[in-house]
């Protein structure tokens, strides 16, 4: 069973606030507010065909996570998170690879994700790992449960064919 309080703390520390600026995955300059709360995490966990993979450090603390949701023959990858102080050590790459293995084991042939379009460094990182821009975009949600945008934002949809 996922550690909801630990996940909430980890995800918010990596994406928002001053502490998130220690890592390169921060959205702190793009969005105000929190990234996730207990209720949203609970709802995500309870979805059919959804899972959250977690990585614990040697000290037993949560170091990383990724949300996965099967949608037909595609697996949606979201909320790929590594603690700001632990970034750059391969944890994100390992989590992504484990997510792809999980998806393949679930009968999925493709991974799909949405990335904020102005996050060029993150998009480039995903491209280096085999993901490509599909050309599809989606509007950024206007409700505050995802945060309050400081500028107009949209999502790029990226995909990768997975084989093992």
Secondary structure, DSSP 4 states (H G I P E B T S, - for coil): ---HHHHHHHHHHHHSHHHHTTSTT--TTTEES-S--HHHHHHHHHSTTEEEEEEE-TTS-EEEEEEEEEETTEEEEEEEEE-GGGTTSSHHHHHHHHHHHHHHHTT-SEEEEEEETT-HHHHHHHHHTT-EEEEEEEEPP-SGGG-EESS--EEEEEEEE---
